[in-house]
């Protein structure tokens, strides 16, 4: 019976952690579905695949469903994940240790307060209000990341280089932005 209490307490702690981070960020840690992960890996290969070491950043890396496969597929690149929710971050960190992924760094903090200027590729699956905050953050960087690949939501104030729609039941849109050669089309200071 005491084992059941421990499991119940653990489940309660996980729920409290996820709900708290959801209230802070506006979105719960949600894994991208398999077709979206394959698409992201394919686009990463096309953008950066065979180049010397580059930096890929997953903005909201959740349970590691994307950041871990990226680190495994591209060992020559530095892969960074940001996640606020404790338990998803912990699961990712454990997977990193178990798989010996030395090229993967996981941070439990808000990516909007991180230095994103050295990233070659930002990858995100964020809600619209957070995309507005990200656009405002990018506008104030002296040096911007080279590319942004966004799943589902566009980046306000920027024109995508390419847009795709996956042939899945979600009809998942993807947006690719070349940020280092583009100024925002409108000021986002009001965000």
Protein Blocks (a to p, Z undefined) as FASTA:
>chain_A
ZZmmmmmmmmmmmmmmmmmmmmmnopacddddfklmmmmmmmmmmmmmmmccdddddehj
anopmmmmmmmmmmmbccddddfblklmmmmmmmmmmnopakbccddddfklpcfklpfb
dcddddfklmmmmmmmmmmpfbdcfbdcdehiacehiacfbdcddfbfkopacddddfkl
cccfbdcklZZ
